[in-house]
Amino acid sequence: MTRAGDLSVDWFSSSYSNDQGGECVQGGHCANGDMAVRDSKDPHGPAFRFTPAAWTTFIDHVKADQ
């Protein structure tokens, strides 16, 4: 895991997040093609960083459990 504050990415909110100030997951595309994910309530805290292949696998598994 990486510290979100150490990543130079433009963060965006998940389309599943709301604007009510509640729980929000943010993503960001890293310069090397990786995908970073963090909790918006802790913008300098931990962030998960996925390679493109790992991100695709993760999303496929999430979709399969819907």
N, CA, C and O atoms as a Tripos MOL2 file, in Angstrom:
@<TRIPOS>MOLECULE
protein
  264   263    66     0     0
PROTEIN
NO_CHARGES

@<TRIPOS>ATOM
      1 N           0.8480   -1.1640    0.0000 N.3       1 MET1
      2 CA          0.0000    0.0000    0.0000 C.3       1 MET1
      3 C           0.9010    1.2370    0.0000 C.2       1 MET1
      4 O           2.0000    1.2190    0.5540 O.2       1 MET1
      5 N           0.4270    2.2860   -0.6170 N.am      2 THR2
      6 CA          1.1410    3.5410   -0.7680 C.3       2 THR2
      7 C           0.3870    4.6230   -0.0080 C.2       2 THR2
      8 O          -0.8250    4.5110    0.1780 O.2       2 THR2
      9 N           1.0650    5.6480    0.4270 N.am      3 ARG3
     10 CA          0.4030    6.8060    1.0220 C.3       3 ARG3
     11 C          -0.1860    7.6470   -0.1080 C.2       3 ARG3
     12 O           0.5190    7.9990   -1.0530 O.2       3 ARG3
     13 N          -1.4680    7.9660   -0.0130 N.am      4 ALA4
     14 CA         -2.1460    8.7270   -1.0700 C.3       4 ALA4
     15 C          -1.4680   10.0700   -1.3050 C.2       4 ALA4
     16 O          -1.3940   10.5340   -2.4420 O.2       4 ALA4
     17 N          -0.9760   10.6940   -0.2480 N.am      5 GLY5
     18 CA         -0.3150   11.9810   -0.3760 C.3       5 GLY5
     19 C           0.9880   11.9140   -1.1550 C.2       5 GLY5
     20 O           1.4820   12.9380   -1.6250 O.2       5 GLY5
     21 N           1.5550   10.7040   -1.3000 N.am      6 ASP6
     22 CA          2.8090   10.5270   -2.0340 C.3       6 ASP6
     23 C           2.5860   10.3260   -3.5270 C.2       6 ASP6
     24 O           3.5470   10.3110   -4.2960 O.2       6 ASP6
     25 N           1.3310   10.1710   -3.9500 N.am      7 LEU7
     26 CA          1.0200    9.9250   -5.3560 C.3       7 LEU7
     27 C           0.6790   11.2260   -6.0650 C.2       7 LEU7
     28 O          -0.0240   12.0750   -5.5160 O.2       7 LEU7
     29 N           1.1660   11.3770   -7.2550 N.am      8 SER8
     30 CA          0.8540   12.5520   -8.0650 C.3       8 SER8
     31 C          -0.1900   12.1500   -9.1020 C.2       8 SER8
     32 O           0.1360   11.8280  -10.2440 O.2       8 SER8
     33 N          -1.4490   12.1770   -8.6800 N.am      9 VAL9
     34 CA         -2.5570   11.8060   -9.5650 C.3       9 VAL9
     35 C          -3.6840   12.8190   -9.4030 C.2       9 VAL9
     36 O          -3.7640   13.5020   -8.3820 O.2       9 VAL9
     37 N          -4.5380   12.9170  -10.3850 N.am     10 ASP10
     38 CA         -5.7590   13.7060  -10.2840 C.3      10 ASP10
     39 C          -6.8520   12.7650   -9.8040 C.2      10 ASP10
     40 O          -7.3000   11.8940  -10.5500 O.2      10 ASP10
     41 N          -7.2790   12.9360   -8.5680 N.am     11 TRP11
     42 CA         -8.2730   12.0560   -7.9750 C.3      11 TRP11
     43 C          -9.6690   12.3990   -8.4850 C.2      11 TRP11
     44 O          -9.9750   13.5630   -8.7420 O.2      11 TRP11
     45 N         -10.5070   11.3830   -8.6280 N.am     12 PHE12
     46 CA        -11.9040   11.5820   -8.9990 C.3      12 PHE12
     47 C         -12.7600   10.6960   -8.1230 C.2      12 PHE12
     48 O         -12.3110    9.6410   -7.6750 O.2      12 PHE12
     49 N         -13.9830   11.1130   -7.8770 N.am     13 SER13
     50 CA        -14.8870   10.3410   -7.0240 C.3      13 SER13
     51 C         -15.5580    9.2400   -7.8200 C.2      13 SER13
     52 O         -15.8330    9.3850   -9.0110 O.2      13 SER13
     53 N         -15.8080    8.1610   -7.1530 N.am     14 SER14
     54 CA        -16.5090    7.0460   -7.7600 C.3      14 SER14
     55 C         -17.9060    7.4740   -8.1800 C.2      14 SER14
     56 O         -18.5390    8.2890   -7.5100 O.2      14 SER14
     57 N         -18.3820    6.9310   -9.2770 N.am     15 SER15
     58 CA        -19.7450    7.2290   -9.7260 C.3      15 SER15
     59 C         -20.7840    6.6550   -8.7530 C.2      15 SER15
     60 O         -21.9550    7.0310   -8.8120 O.2      15 SER15
     61 N         -20.3710    5.7580   -7.8680 N.am     16 TYR16
     62 CA        -21.2690    5.1810   -6.8740 C.3      16 TYR16
     63 C         -21.2930    5.9980   -5.5900 C.2      16 TYR16
     64 O         -22.0820    5.7020   -4.6920 O.2      16 TYR16
     65 N         -20.4460    7.0200   -5.4830 N.am     17 SER17
     66 CA        -20.4170    7.8750   -4.2990 C.3      17 SER17
     67 C         -21.4680    8.9650   -4.4350 C.2      17 SER17
     68 O         -21.8440    9.3500   -5.5420 O.2      17 SER17
     69 N         -21.9380    9.4580   -3.2860 N.am     18 ASN18
     70 CA        -22.9180   10.5410   -3.3460 C.3      18 ASN18
     71 C         -22.2720   11.8420   -2.8930 C.2      18 ASN18
     72 O         -21.1070   11.8590   -2.4950 O.2      18 ASN18
     73 N         -23.0240   12.9210   -2.9550 N.am     19 ASP19
     74 CA        -22.5030   14.2280   -2.5660 C.3      19 ASP19
     75 C         -22.9910   14.6400   -1.1830 C.2      19 ASP19
     76 O         -23.0370   15.8290   -0.8680 O.2      19 ASP19
     77 N         -23.3510   13.6710   -0.3660 N.am     20 GLN20
     78 CA        -23.8760   13.9580    0.9610 C.3      20 GLN20
     79 C         -22.7840   13.9600    2.0340 C.2      20 GLN20
     80 O         -23.0910   14.0620    3.2220 O.2      20 GLN20
     81 N         -21.5200   13.8510    1.6340 N.am     21 GLY21
     82 CA        -20.4270   13.8850    2.5880 C.3      21 GLY21
     83 C         -20.1900   12.5640    3.2960 C.2      21 GLY21
     84 O         -19.4630   12.5090    4.2870 O.2      21 GLY21
     85 N         -20.7870   11.5260    2.8030 N.am     22 GLY22
     86 CA        -20.6280   10.2170    3.4190 C.3      22 GLY22
     87 C         -19.3920    9.5020    2.9210 C.2      22 GLY22
     88 O         -18.3920   10.1250    2.5630 O.2      22 GLY22
     89 N         -19.4740    8.2140    2.9050 N.am     23 GLU23
     90 CA        -18.3500    7.3970    2.4700 C.3      23 GLU23
     91 C         -18.1210    7.5930    0.9800 C.2      23 GLU23
     92 O         -19.0540    7.5180    0.1810 O.2      23 GLU23
     93 N         -16.8750    7.8440    0.6160 N.am     24 CYS24
     94 CA        -16.5670    8.1150   -0.7780 C.3      24 CYS24
     95 C         -15.2420    7.4500   -1.1510 C.2      24 CYS24
     96 O         -14.2260    7.6230   -0.4780 O.2      24 CYS24
     97 N         -15.2830    6.7070   -2.2080 N.am     25 VAL25
     98 CA        -14.0660    6.0960   -2.7470 C.3      25 VAL25
     99 C         -13.6140    6.9660   -3.9070 C.2      25 VAL25
    100 O         -14.4200    7.3540   -4.7530 O.2      25 VAL25
    101 N         -12.3220    7.2710   -3.9450 N.am     26 GLN26
    102 CA        -11.7710    8.0480   -5.0460 C.3      26 GLN26
    103 C         -10.7250    7.2210   -5.7670 C.2      26 GLN26
    104 O         -10.0180    6.4190   -5.1560 O.2      26 GLN26
    105 N         -10.6340    7.4240   -7.0720 N.am     27 GLY27
    106 CA         -9.6360    6.7570   -7.8950 C.3      27 GLY27
    107 C          -8.7490    7.7810   -8.5580 C.2      27 GLY27
    108 O          -9.0850    8.9620   -8.6390 O.2      27 GLY27
    109 N          -7.6190    7.3160   -9.0280 N.am     28 GLY28
    110 CA         -6.7060    8.1860   -9.7560 C.3      28 GLY28
    111 C          -5.8160    7.3620  -10.6650 C.2      28 GLY28
    112 O          -5.3380    6.2940  -10.2840 O.2      28 GLY28
    113 N          -5.5990    7.8640  -11.8610 N.am     29 HIS29
    114 CA         -4.7280    7.1860  -12.8260 C.3      29 HIS29
    115 C          -3.2990    7.6740  -12.6380 C.2      29 HIS29
    116 O          -3.0320    8.8730  -12.7240 O.2      29 HIS29
    117 N          -2.3850    6.7520  -12.3840 N.am     30 CYS30
    118 CA         -0.9720    7.0800  -12.2010 C.3      30 CYS30
    119 C          -0.2950    7.2190  -13.5670 C.2      30 CYS30
    120 O          -0.7700    6.6730  -14.5630 O.2      30 CYS30
    121 N           0.8010    7.9450  -13.6020 N.am     31 ALA31
    122 CA          1.5140    8.2010  -14.8550 C.3      31 ALA31
    123 C           1.9700    6.9210  -15.5420 C.2      31 ALA31
    124 O           2.0470    6.8690  -16.7690 O.2      31 ALA31
    125 N           2.2760    5.8810  -14.7540 N.am     32 ASN32
    126 CA          2.7660    4.6290  -15.3420 C.3      32 ASN32
    127 C           1.6400    3.6870  -15.7570 C.2      32 ASN32
    128 O           1.9050    2.5620  -16.1820 O.2      32 ASN32
    129 N           0.3760    4.1330  -15.6380 N.am     33 GLY33
    130 CA         -0.7580    3.3080  -16.0400 C.3      33 GLY33
    131 C          -1.4400    2.5970  -14.8890 C.2      33 GLY33
    132 O          -2.5090    2.0160  -15.0750 O.2      33 GLY33
    133 N          -0.8460    2.6270  -13.6960 N.am     34 ASP34
    134 CA         -1.4760    2.0100  -12.5370 C.3      34 ASP34
    135 C          -2.7290    2.7740  -12.1400 C.2      34 ASP34
    136 O          -2.9250    3.9190  -12.5480 O.2      34 ASP34
    137 N          -3.5710    2.1380  -11.3440 N.am     35 MET35
    138 CA         -4.7780    2.7570  -10.8050 C.3      35 MET35
    139 C          -4.6270    2.8270   -9.2970 C.2      35 MET35
    140 O          -4.2840    1.8320   -8.6580 O.2      35 MET35
    141 N          -4.8810    3.9960   -8.7230 N.am     36 ALA36
    142 CA         -4.8180    4.1700   -7.2800 C.3      36 ALA36
    143 C          -6.2260    4.3980   -6.7440 C.2      36 ALA36
    144 O          -7.0590    5.0110   -7.4120 O.2      36 ALA36
    145 N          -6.4910    3.9020   -5.5300 N.am     37 VAL37
    146 CA         -7.7990    4.0370   -4.9030 C.3      37 VAL37
    147 C          -7.5800    4.4670   -3.4550 C.2      37 VAL37
    148 O          -6.7250    3.9200   -2.7590 O.2      37 VAL37
    149 N          -8.3680    5.4630   -3.0040 N.am     38 ARG38
    150 CA         -8.2400    5.9460   -1.6310 C.3      38 ARG38
    151 C          -9.6060    6.2950   -1.0480 C.2      38 ARG38
    152 O         -10.6060    6.3520   -1.7650 O.2      38 ARG38
    153 N          -9.6330    6.5260    0.2500 N.am     39 ASP39
    154 CA        -10.8070    6.9940    0.9670 C.3      39 ASP39
    155 C         -10.7530    8.5180    0.9770 C.2      39 ASP39
    156 O          -9.7640    9.0890    1.4370 O.2      39 ASP39
    157 N         -11.7790    9.1820    0.4870 N.am     40 SER40
    158 CA        -11.7680   10.6430    0.3990 C.3      40 SER40
    159 C         -11.6920   11.3130    1.7670 C.2      40 SER40
    160 O         -11.2430   12.4550    1.8730 O.2      40 SER40
    161 N         -12.1280   10.6110    2.8200 N.am     41 LYS41
    162 CA        -12.0810   11.1860    4.1550 C.3      41 LYS41
    163 C         -10.6590   11.2030    4.7240 C.2      41 LYS41
    164 O         -10.4110   11.8570    5.7370 O.2      41 LYS41
    165 N          -9.7370   10.5030    4.0930 N.am     42 ASP42
    166 CA         -8.3480   10.4390    4.5500 C.3      42 ASP42
    167 C          -7.4340   10.6240    3.3360 C.2      42 ASP42
    168 O          -6.7350    9.6880    2.9480 O.2      42 ASP42
    169 N          -7.4290   11.8300    2.7250 N.am     43 PRO43
    170 CA         -6.7360   12.0380    1.4530 C.3      43 PRO43
    171 C          -5.2170   11.8570    1.4930 C.2      43 PRO43
    172 O          -4.5900   11.6750    0.4500 O.2      43 PRO43
    173 N          -4.6260   11.9060    2.6800 N.am     44 HIS44
    174 CA         -3.1800   11.6950    2.7820 C.3      44 HIS44
    175 C          -2.8530   10.3410    3.4020 C.2      44 HIS44
    176 O          -1.6890   10.0250    3.6490 O.2      44 HIS44
    177 N          -3.8840    9.5520    3.6480 N.am     45 GLY45
    178 CA         -3.7090    8.2330    4.2440 C.3      45 GLY45
    179 C          -3.3490    7.1940    3.2010 C.2      45 GLY45
    180 O          -2.8410    7.5300    2.1310 O.2      45 GLY45
    181 N          -3.6080    5.9410    3.5080 N.am     46 PRO46
    182 CA         -3.2230    4.8550    2.6040 C.3      46 PRO46
    183 C          -4.0320    4.8440    1.3050 C.2      46 PRO46
    184 O          -5.1790    5.2870    1.2590 O.2      46 PRO46
    185 N          -3.4080    4.3330    0.2720 N.am     47 ALA47
    186 CA         -4.0740    4.1570   -1.0210 C.3      47 ALA47
    187 C          -3.6310    2.8130   -1.5870 C.2      47 ALA47
    188 O          -2.4630    2.4370   -1.4940 O.2      47 ALA47
    189 N          -4.5660    2.1120   -2.1640 N.am     48 PHE48
    190 CA         -4.2320    0.8820   -2.8690 C.3      48 PHE48
    191 C          -3.7940    1.2560   -4.2790 C.2      48 PHE48
    192 O          -4.3830    2.1330   -4.9120 O.2      48 PHE48
    193 N          -2.7680    0.5900   -4.7550 N.am     49 ARG49
    194 CA         -2.2750    0.8430   -6.1070 C.3      49 ARG49
    195 C          -2.3000   -0.4690   -6.8730 C.2      49 ARG49
    196 O          -1.7090   -1.4620   -6.4500 O.2      49 ARG49
    197 N          -2.9930   -0.4590   -8.0070 N.am     50 PHE50
    198 CA         -3.1800   -1.6610   -8.8200 C.3      50 PHE50
    199 C          -2.4680   -1.5050  -10.1600 C.2      50 PHE50
    200 O          -2.4970   -0.4270  -10.7540 O.2      50 PHE50
    201 N          -1.8380   -2.5590  -10.6340 N.am     51 THR51
    202 CA         -1.3570   -2.5750  -12.0150 C.3      51 THR51
    203 C          -2.5950   -2.6550  -12.9110 C.2      51 THR51
    204 O          -3.6650   -3.0220  -12.4260 O.2      51 THR51
    205 N          -2.4860   -2.3260  -14.1880 N.am     52 PRO52
    206 CA         -3.6560   -2.4250  -15.0640 C.3      52 PRO52
    207 C          -4.2890   -3.8240  -15.0540 C.2      52 PRO52
    208 O          -5.5130   -3.9460  -15.0140 O.2      52 PRO52
    209 N          -3.4780   -4.8580  -15.0890 N.am     53 ALA53
    210 CA         -4.0240   -6.2290  -15.0870 C.3      53 ALA53
    211 C          -4.7140   -6.5420  -13.7640 C.2      53 ALA53
    212 O          -5.7800   -7.1580  -13.7540 O.2      53 ALA53
    213 N          -4.1220   -6.1260  -12.6550 N.am     54 ALA54
    214 CA         -4.7260   -6.3760  -11.3390 C.3      54 ALA54
    215 C          -6.0220   -5.5890  -11.1840 C.2      54 ALA54
    216 O          -6.9800   -6.0870  -10.5930 O.2      54 ALA54
    217 N          -6.0630   -4.3640  -11.7100 N.am     55 TRP55
    218 CA         -7.2830   -3.5480  -11.6390 C.3      55 TRP55
    219 C          -8.4130   -4.2150  -12.4150 C.2      55 TRP55
    220 O          -9.5420   -4.2860  -11.9310 O.2      55 TRP55
    221 N          -8.1160   -4.7000  -13.6070 N.am     56 THR56
    222 CA         -9.1280   -5.3810  -14.4180 C.3      56 THR56
    223 C          -9.6570   -6.6170  -13.6920 C.2      56 THR56
    224 O         -10.8640   -6.8560  -13.6680 O.2      56 THR56
    225 N          -8.7670   -7.3870  -13.1100 N.am     57 THR57
    226 CA         -9.1750   -8.5780  -12.3580 C.3      57 THR57
    227 C         -10.0500   -8.1950  -11.1680 C.2      57 THR57
    228 O         -11.0780   -8.8250  -10.9240 O.2      57 THR57
    229 N          -9.6460   -7.1700  -10.4320 N.am     58 PHE58
    230 CA        -10.4170   -6.6940   -9.2810 C.3      58 PHE58
    231 C         -11.8240   -6.2800   -9.7020 C.2      58 PHE58
    232 O         -12.8010   -6.6990   -9.0810 O.2      58 PHE58
    233 N         -11.9370   -5.4690  -10.7410 N.am     59 ILE59
    234 CA        -13.2410   -4.9950  -11.2170 C.3      59 ILE59
    235 C         -14.0970   -6.1680  -11.6930 C.2      59 ILE59
    236 O         -15.2960   -6.2110  -11.4170 O.2      59 ILE59
    237 N         -13.4970   -7.1120  -12.4000 N.am     60 ASP60
    238 CA        -14.2470   -8.2940  -12.8580 C.3      60 ASP60
    239 C         -14.8150   -9.0660  -11.6780 C.2      60 ASP60
    240 O         -15.9530   -9.5300  -11.7440 O.2      60 ASP60
    241 N         -14.0490   -9.2160  -10.5950 N.am     61 HIS61
    242 CA        -14.5350   -9.9220   -9.4140 C.3      61 HIS61
    243 C         -15.6340   -9.1350   -8.6980 C.2      61 HIS61
    244 O         -16.5990   -9.7290   -8.2170 O.2      61 HIS61
    245 N         -15.5050   -7.8280   -8.6220 N.am     62 VAL62
    246 CA        -16.5360   -7.0060   -8.0000 C.3      62 VAL62
    247 C         -17.8430   -7.1260   -8.7820 C.2      62 VAL62
    248 O         -18.9120   -7.2920   -8.1940 O.2      62 VAL62
    249 N         -17.7510   -7.0430  -10.1060 N.am     63 LYS63
    250 CA        -18.9520   -7.1510  -10.9410 C.3      63 LYS63
    251 C         -19.6070   -8.5310  -10.8140 C.2      63 LYS63
    252 O         -20.8330   -8.6390  -10.8590 O.2      63 LYS63
    253 N         -18.8100   -9.5660  -10.6570 N.am     64 ALA64
    254 CA        -19.3410  -10.9230  -10.5470 C.3      64 ALA64
    255 C         -20.1210  -11.1200   -9.2460 C.2      64 ALA64
    256 O         -20.9990  -11.9800   -9.1800 O.2      64 ALA64
    257 N         -19.8140  -10.3400   -8.2180 N.am     65 ASP65
    258 CA        -20.4900  -10.4690   -6.9260 C.3      65 ASP65
    259 C         -21.7010   -9.5650   -6.7760 C.2      65 ASP65
    260 O         -22.2920   -9.5250   -5.6970 O.2      65 ASP65
    261 N         -22.0950   -8.8380   -7.8130 N.am     66 GLN66
    262 CA        -23.2180   -7.9060   -7.7020 C.3      66 GLN66
    263 C         -24.5090   -8.6400   -7.5420 C.2      66 GLN66
    264 O         -25.5640   -8.0160   -7.4330 O.2      66 GLN66
@<TRIPOS>BOND
     1     1     2 1
     2     2     3 1
     3     3     4 2
     4     3     5 am
     5     5     6 1
     6     6     7 1
     7     7     8 2
     8     7     9 am
     9     9    10 1
    10    10    11 1
    11    11    12 2
    12    11    13 am
    13    13    14 1
    14    14    15 1
    15    15    16 2
    16    15    17 am
    17    17    18 1
    18    18    19 1
    19    19    20 2
    20    19    21 am
    21    21    22 1
    22    22    23 1
    23    23    24 2
    24    23    25 am
    25    25    26 1
    26    26    27 1
    27    27    28 2
    28    27    29 am
    29    29    30 1
    30    30    31 1
    31    31    32 2
    32    31    33 am
    33    33    34 1
    34    34    35 1
    35    35    36 2
    36    35    37 am
    37    37    38 1
    38    38    39 1
    39    39    40 2
    40    39    41 am
    41    41    42 1
    42    42    43 1
    43    43    44 2
    44    43    45 am
    45    45    46 1
    46    46    47 1
    47    47    48 2
    48    47    49 am
    49    49    50 1
    50    50    51 1
    51    51    52 2
    52    51    53 am
    53    53    54 1
    54    54    55 1
    55    55    56 2
    56    55    57 am
    57    57    58 1
    58    58    59 1
    59    59    60 2
    60    59    61 am
    61    61    62 1
    62    62    63 1
    63    63    64 2
    64    63    65 am
    65    65    66 1
    66    66    67 1
    67    67    68 2
    68    67    69 am
    69    69    70 1
    70    70    71 1
    71    71    72 2
    72    71    73 am
    73    73    74 1
    74    74    75 1
    75    75    76 2
    76    75    77 am
    77    77    78 1
    78    78    79 1
    79    79    80 2
    80    79    81 am
    81    81    82 1
    82    82    83 1
    83    83    84 2
    84    83    85 am
    85    85    86 1
    86    86    87 1
    87    87    88 2
    88    87    89 am
    89    89    90 1
    90    90    91 1
    91    91    92 2
    92    91    93 am
    93    93    94 1
    94    94    95 1
    95    95    96 2
    96    95    97 am
    97    97    98 1
    98    98    99 1
    99    99   100 2
   100    99   101 am
   101   101   102 1
   102   102   103 1
   103   103   104 2
   104   103   105 am
   105   105   106 1
   106   106   107 1
   107   107   108 2
   108   107   109 am
   109   109   110 1
   110   110   111 1
   111   111   112 2
   112   111   113 am
   113   113   114 1
   114   114   115 1
   115   115   116 2
   116   115   117 am
   117   117   118 1
   118   118   119 1
   119   119   120 2
   120   119   121 am
   121   121   122 1
   122   122   123 1
   123   123   124 2
   124   123   125 am
   125   125   126 1
   126   126   127 1
   127   127   128 2
   128   127   129 am
   129   129   130 1
   130   130   131 1
   131   131   132 2
   132   131   133 am
   133   133   134 1
   134   134   135 1
   135   135   136 2
   136   135   137 am
   137   137   138 1
   138   138   139 1
   139   139   140 2
   140   139   141 am
   141   141   142 1
   142   142   143 1
   143   143   144 2
   144   143   145 am
   145   145   146 1
   146   146   147 1
   147   147   148 2
   148   147   149 am
   149   149   150 1
   150   150   151 1
   151   151   152 2
   152   151   153 am
   153   153   154 1
   154   154   155 1
   155   155   156 2
   156   155   157 am
   157   157   158 1
   158   158   159 1
   159   159   160 2
   160   159   161 am
   161   161   162 1
   162   162   163 1
   163   163   164 2
   164   163   165 am
   165   165   166 1
   166   166   167 1
   167   167   168 2
   168   167   169 am
   169   169   170 1
   170   170   171 1
   171   171   172 2
   172   171   173 am
   173   173   174 1
   174   174   175 1
   175   175   176 2
   176   175   177 am
   177   177   178 1
   178   178   179 1
   179   179   180 2
   180   179   181 am
   181   181   182 1
   182   182   183 1
   183   183   184 2
   184   183   185 am
   185   185   186 1
   186   186   187 1
   187   187   188 2
   188   187   189 am
   189   189   190 1
   190   190   191 1
   191   191   192 2
   192   191   193 am
   193   193   194 1
   194   194   195 1
   195   195   196 2
   196   195   197 am
   197   197   198 1
   198   198   199 1
   199   199   200 2
   200   199   201 am
   201   201   202 1
   202   202   203 1
   203   203   204 2
   204   203   205 am
   205   205   206 1
   206   206   207 1
   207   207   208 2
   208   207   209 am
   209   209   210 1
   210   210   211 1
   211   211   212 2
   212   211   213 am
   213   213   214 1
   214   214   215 1
   215   215   216 2
   216   215   217 am
   217   217   218 1
   218   218   219 1
   219   219   220 2
   220   219   221 am
   221   221   222 1
   222   222   223 1
   223   223   224 2
   224   223   225 am
   225   225   226 1
   226   226   227 1
   227   227   228 2
   228   227   229 am
   229   229   230 1
   230   230   231 1
   231   231   232 2
   232   231   233 am
   233   233   234 1
   234   234   235 1
   235   235   236 2
   236   235   237 am
   237   237   238 1
   238   238   239 1
   239   239   240 2
   240   239   241 am
   241   241   242 1
   242   242   243 1
   243   243   244 2
   244   243   245 am
   245   245   246 1
   246   246   247 1
   247   247   248 2
   248   247   249 am
   249   249   250 1
   250   250   251 1
   251   251   252 2
   252   251   253 am
   253   253   254 1
   254   254   255 1
   255   255   256 2
   256   255   257 am
   257   257   258 1
   258   258   259 1
   259   259   260 2
   260   259   261 am
   261   261   262 1
   262   262   263 1
   263   263   264 2
@<TRIPOS>SUBSTRUCTURE
     1 MET1         2 RESIDUE 1 A MET
     2 THR2         6 RESIDUE 1 A THR
     3 ARG3        10 RESIDUE 1 A ARG
     4 ALA4        14 RESIDUE 1 A ALA
     5 GLY5        18 RESIDUE 1 A GLY
     6 ASP6        22 RESIDUE 1 A ASP
     7 LEU7        26 RESIDUE 1 A LEU
     8 SER8        30 RESIDUE 1 A SER
     9 VAL9        34 RESIDUE 1 A VAL
    10 ASP10       38 RESIDUE 1 A ASP
    11 TRP11       42 RESIDUE 1 A TRP
    12 PHE12       46 RESIDUE 1 A PHE
    13 SER13       50 RESIDUE 1 A SER
    14 SER14       54 RESIDUE 1 A SER
    15 SER15       58 RESIDUE 1 A SER
    16 TYR16       62 RESIDUE 1 A TYR
    17 SER17       66 RESIDUE 1 A SER
    18 ASN18       70 RESIDUE 1 A ASN
    19 ASP19       74 RESIDUE 1 A ASP
    20 GLN20       78 RESIDUE 1 A GLN
    21 GLY21       82 RESIDUE 1 A GLY
    22 GLY22       86 RESIDUE 1 A GLY
    23 GLU23       90 RESIDUE 1 A GLU
    24 CYS24       94 RESIDUE 1 A CYS
    25 VAL25       98 RESIDUE 1 A VAL
    26 GLN26      102 RESIDUE 1 A GLN
    27 GLY27      106 RESIDUE 1 A GLY
    28 GLY28      110 RESIDUE 1 A GLY
    29 HIS29      114 RESIDUE 1 A HIS
    30 CYS30      118 RESIDUE 1 A CYS
    31 ALA31      122 RESIDUE 1 A ALA
    32 ASN32      126 RESIDUE 1 A ASN
    33 GLY33      130 RESIDUE 1 A GLY
    34 ASP34      134 RESIDUE 1 A ASP
    35 MET35      138 RESIDUE 1 A MET
    36 ALA36      142 RESIDUE 1 A ALA
    37 VAL37      146 RESIDUE 1 A VAL
    38 ARG38      150 RESIDUE 1 A ARG
    39 ASP39      154 RESIDUE 1 A ASP
    40 SER40      158 RESIDUE 1 A SER
    41 LYS41      162 RESIDUE 1 A LYS
    42 ASP42      166 RESIDUE 1 A ASP
    43 PRO43      170 RESIDUE 1 A PRO
    44 HIS44      174 RESIDUE 1 A HIS
    45 GLY45      178 RESIDUE 1 A GLY
    46 PRO46      182 RESIDUE 1 A PRO
    47 ALA47      186 RESIDUE 1 A ALA
    48 PHE48      190 RESIDUE 1 A PHE
    49 ARG49      194 RESIDUE 1 A ARG
    50 PHE50      198 RESIDUE 1 A PHE
    51 THR51      202 RESIDUE 1 A THR
    52 PRO52      206 RESIDUE 1 A PRO
    53 ALA53      210 RESIDUE 1 A ALA
    54 ALA54      214 RESIDUE 1 A ALA
    55 TRP55      218 RESIDUE 1 A TRP
    56 THR56      222 RESIDUE 1 A THR
    57 THR57      226 RESIDUE 1 A THR
    58 PHE58      230 RESIDUE 1 A PHE
    59 ILE59      234 RESIDUE 1 A ILE
    60 ASP60      238 RESIDUE 1 A ASP
    61 HIS61      242 RESIDUE 1 A HIS
    62 VAL62      246 RESIDUE 1 A VAL
    63 LYS63      250 RESIDUE 1 A LYS
    64 ALA64      254 RESIDUE 1 A ALA
    65 ASP65      258 RESIDUE 1 A ASP
    66 GLN66      262 RESIDUE 1 A GLN
